[in-house]
Amino acid sequence: MEVYSNENEQVDALRRFFADNGKALAVGLVIGITALGGWRYWASHQADSAKEVSARYQQLTGAMQADKPQTLEAVAQFSSENSNTYGALAALDVAKQYVDGNQLDKAAAQLQNGLKDTKDANLQAVLNLRLARIQLQQNQADAALKTLDGVKGDGWTAIVADIRGEALLSKGDKQGARDAWSKGVASDASPALKQMMQMKMNNLS
């Protein structure tokens, strides 16, 4: 659905970025201190480590299949062992498989762990949005609303408004839901998402 396109496109872009630039990022991180001879080896080691983690992430996620639990467990283990952006991306991948298998508690746990592993604002936004949707499915509207508060950036306004409206409606707050969707319609959202939120508002009448 187009509603999820912003999230999915962002995740794909992040994966490509870190796959292509993992080594460069590590080098850039330490370039300012490589003048100190003792740090040269460390800088080289960090760059090689980033490259290895990137390759391992791509290998594991490429082989992951929902009908083969061992592949899912391997990616989950990778996520737990890597407290970095690759670990967060792996958590996102595993969570999707758990959602598809209706194991919502496990999916939520993966996303919460992923949030601890990355400082990237866009990836954090995606993780929080996915987590809020799961919490809504679990009838945890208050938790979902709190999670949405952690989503930063104007680019996510419409998707946040859509989920916030659903959460408020599930609590019986029709006016709150209307206000949320109205804000979403007024934002720079895609036509399809605007139309969907407008339909939800119309159904409240």
Beta strands, then each sheet from edge to edge (+ up, - down):
end
